Amino acid sequence: MRLYHHPISSNARRAVMTAHHLKQPVDLVLVDLSSAEQRKHLLTINPNEKIPVLVDGDFTLWESCAIMQYLADKTPGQTVYPTELRARADINRWMFWSAQHLAPALGIFYWENFIKGLIGAGSPDPVELKRGMVDLESYAGVLNGHMARRQWVSGNALTLADLAIAAPLMAAEPGGVSLDRYQHLQAWFGRVQELDAWQQTAAEDVLTA
């Protein structure tokens, strides 16, 4: 299997972390997003021209959460994506919540305060930052409250929900976002950062950035 990724993408990070945690034999293919030639190739495997993309033989899969679920289902004995109906539904709920709500809120700060400077796209837009803050306070508050009496997001152990939600939090520091007021969220995020999969992915980011 080949997994096309780039360390600047939190969506790619959640897929890479999942592959590491499951010890799946995946070849990581770094996509140079500034290269017109590589973006042209990316377009041939994902019509959205986005990463991550997983290629498994003659099967090509895009969308990070779908890749995470596919990798889990290919791993015998894995525990991060149980087959019991309600357990899986709850994990799906939090994965979709992250993709739809928390990640876009963090993404505003990542784009305005970090990415724009990297690519010379101008100064941060205060209107966008204000919108981002409203959304972030709402959704970070939801997660903080949920984690008040829990160690992990869904059930009693690490699941794909934790990996999916933690990945976009990589954008907090470069995006200039303080999470100090969300103590339960921070405690949980600290546990995720102690995982071998997180540390391995973080080390790869340093090497490839």
C-alpha positions as CSV (number, residue, x, y, z in Angstrom):
1,M,0.0,0.0,0.0
2,R,1.1,3.6,-0.7
3,L,-0.1,6.5,1.4
4,Y,0.3,9.9,-0.2
5,H,0.8,12.6,2.5
6,H,2.5,15.8,3.6
7,P,3.3,16.9,7.2
8,I,1.6,20.2,6.8
9,S,-1.8,18.5,6.5
10,S,-3.6,17.4,9.7
11,N,-5.9,15.2,7.5
12,A,-2.8,13.3,6.3
13,R,-1.4,13.1,9.8
14,R,-4.5,11.2,11.1
15,A,-4.1,8.7,8.4
16,V,-0.4,8.3,8.9
17,M,-0.8,8.0,12.6
18,T,-3.4,5.2,12.1
19,A,-1.0,3.3,9.8
20,H,1.7,3.6,12.4
21,H,-0.5,2.5,15.3
22,L,-1.8,-0.5,13.4
23,K,1.7,-1.3,12.2
24,Q,0.3,-1.6,8.6
25,P,3.0,-2.0,5.9
26,V,2.4,1.3,4.2
27,D,4.9,3.1,2.0
28,L,4.6,6.8,2.8
29,V,4.9,8.9,-0.3
30,L,5.6,12.6,0.4
31,V,3.8,14.9,-2.0
32,D,5.4,18.2,-2.7
33,L,2.4,20.5,-2.8
34,S,4.4,23.3,-4.4
35,S,5.3,21.1,-7.4
36,A,3.0,21.5,-10.4
37,E,4.1,18.1,-11.6
38,Q,3.3,16.3,-8.4
39,R,0.0,18.1,-8.0
40,K,-0.9,17.0,-11.5
41,H,-0.1,13.4,-10.5
42,L,-2.2,13.9,-7.3
43,L,-5.1,14.9,-9.4
44,T,-5.0,11.6,-11.2
45,I,-5.5,9.7,-8.0
46,N,-7.9,12.1,-6.3
47,P,-10.2,14.4,-8.3
48,N,-10.3,16.8,-5.3
49,E,-6.5,17.2,-5.6
50,K,-6.0,16.7,-1.9
51,I,-4.1,14.5,0.5
52,P,-4.1,11.9,2.0
53,V,-4.7,9.2,-0.7
54,L,-4.3,5.5,-0.1
55,V,-3.5,3.2,-3.0
56,D,-3.9,-0.5,-2.2
57,G,-3.3,-2.4,-5.4
58,D,-6.0,-1.5,-7.8
59,F,-8.0,0.3,-5.1
60,T,-7.6,4.0,-4.5
61,L,-9.2,5.6,-1.4
62,W,-9.3,9.3,-0.4
63,E,-10.8,11.1,2.6
64,S,-8.8,10.7,5.8
65,C,-11.4,9.1,8.0
66,A,-12.3,6.6,5.3
67,I,-8.6,5.7,5.1
68,M,-8.4,5.2,8.8
69,Q,-11.4,2.9,8.9
70,Y,-10.1,0.9,5.9
71,L,-6.7,0.4,7.5
72,A,-8.3,-0.7,10.8
73,D,-10.6,-3.2,9.0
74,K,-7.5,-4.7,7.3
75,T,-5.8,-5.3,10.6
76,P,-6.7,-8.5,12.3
77,G,-7.1,-8.2,16.1
78,Q,-7.2,-4.4,16.1
79,T,-9.1,-2.7,18.9
80,V,-9.3,0.9,17.8
81,Y,-12.4,0.3,15.5
82,P,-14.6,-2.4,17.1
83,T,-17.3,-4.1,15.1
84,E,-20.0,-3.8,17.7
85,L,-22.7,-1.6,16.2
86,R,-23.1,1.1,18.8
87,A,-19.4,1.2,19.7
88,R,-18.6,1.8,16.0
89,A,-21.4,4.3,15.6
90,D,-20.1,6.4,18.5
91,I,-16.6,6.3,17.1
92,N,-18.0,7.4,13.7
93,R,-19.9,10.2,15.4
94,W,-16.7,11.7,16.9
95,M,-14.7,11.2,13.7
96,F,-17.3,13.0,11.6
97,W,-17.6,15.7,14.3
98,S,-13.9,16.4,14.2
99,A,-13.9,16.6,10.4
100,Q,-17.0,18.8,10.2
101,H,-16.6,21.1,13.3
102,L,-13.3,21.1,15.3
103,A,-10.9,20.7,12.4
104,P,-12.4,23.6,10.3
105,A,-12.3,25.9,13.3
106,L,-8.7,25.2,14.0
107,G,-8.0,25.4,10.2
108,I,-9.0,29.0,10.1
109,F,-6.1,29.9,12.6
110,Y,-3.7,27.5,10.8
111,W,-4.4,29.2,7.5
112,E,-4.5,32.8,8.6
113,N,-1.6,32.8,11.1
114,F,0.7,30.2,9.6
115,I,0.0,29.0,6.1
116,K,-0.5,32.5,4.6
117,G,2.9,33.5,5.8
118,L,4.5,30.4,4.3
119,I,3.1,31.0,0.8
120,G,3.0,34.8,0.8
121,A,-0.8,35.0,0.8
122,G,-1.0,38.2,2.8
123,S,-1.8,39.2,6.4
124,P,-4.2,37.4,8.7
125,D,-7.9,38.4,8.2
126,P,-9.3,39.7,11.5
127,V,-12.8,38.9,10.4
128,E,-11.9,35.3,9.7
129,L,-10.0,35.0,13.0
130,K,-13.0,36.3,14.9
131,R,-15.2,33.7,13.1
132,G,-12.7,31.0,14.0
133,M,-12.7,32.0,17.6
134,V,-16.5,31.7,17.9
135,D,-16.4,28.2,16.4
136,L,-13.4,27.1,18.4
137,E,-14.8,28.2,21.7
138,S,-17.9,26.3,21.0
139,Y,-16.4,23.0,19.8
140,A,-13.4,22.9,22.1
141,G,-15.9,23.5,24.9
142,V,-17.9,20.5,23.8
143,L,-14.8,18.3,23.8
144,N,-13.5,19.6,27.1
145,G,-16.8,18.9,28.7
146,H,-17.0,15.4,27.2
147,M,-13.5,14.6,28.6
148,A,-14.2,15.8,32.1
149,R,-14.5,12.3,33.5
150,R,-13.0,10.2,30.7
151,Q,-9.6,9.0,29.6
152,W,-10.5,8.5,25.9
153,V,-13.1,9.9,23.6
154,S,-15.1,6.8,22.9
155,G,-15.3,3.9,25.3
156,N,-12.6,3.0,27.8
157,A,-9.6,2.7,25.5
158,L,-7.9,4.4,22.5
159,T,-9.9,4.4,19.3
160,L,-9.9,6.0,15.9
161,A,-11.9,8.8,17.4
162,D,-8.9,9.9,19.5
163,L,-6.6,9.8,16.5
164,A,-9.0,11.7,14.3
165,I,-9.7,14.5,16.8
166,A,-6.1,14.8,18.0
167,A,-4.6,15.3,14.5
168,P,-6.0,18.8,13.8
169,L,-4.8,19.9,17.2
170,M,-1.3,19.9,15.6
171,A,-2.5,23.3,14.1
172,A,-3.1,24.9,17.5
173,E,0.5,26.1,18.3
174,P,1.5,27.3,14.8
175,G,-1.9,28.8,14.4
176,G,-1.5,30.8,17.6
177,V,-4.3,29.1,19.4
178,S,-4.2,28.8,23.2
179,L,-5.9,25.8,24.7
180,D,-5.0,26.6,28.3
181,R,-8.6,27.1,29.4
182,Y,-9.6,23.6,28.3
183,Q,-7.9,21.5,31.0
184,H,-9.7,18.2,30.3
185,L,-9.0,18.5,26.6
186,Q,-5.4,19.3,27.3
187,A,-5.0,16.3,29.6
188,W,-6.5,14.0,27.0
189,F,-4.3,15.5,24.2
190,G,-1.3,14.9,26.4
191,R,-2.1,11.2,26.6
192,V,-2.4,11.0,22.8
193,Q,0.9,12.8,22.4
194,E,2.6,10.1,24.5
195,L,1.5,7.4,22.0
196,D,4.3,5.9,19.8
197,A,2.2,6.6,16.7
198,W,2.0,10.3,17.5
199,Q,5.7,10.6,18.4
200,Q,6.7,8.7,15.3
201,T,4.6,10.9,13.1
202,A,5.9,14.0,14.7
203,A,9.5,12.9,14.1
204,E,8.7,12.3,10.5
205,D,7.2,15.8,10.2
206,V,10.5,17.3,11.4
207,L,12.5,15.3,8.9
208,T,10.3,16.1,5.9
209,A,9.1,19.6,6.7
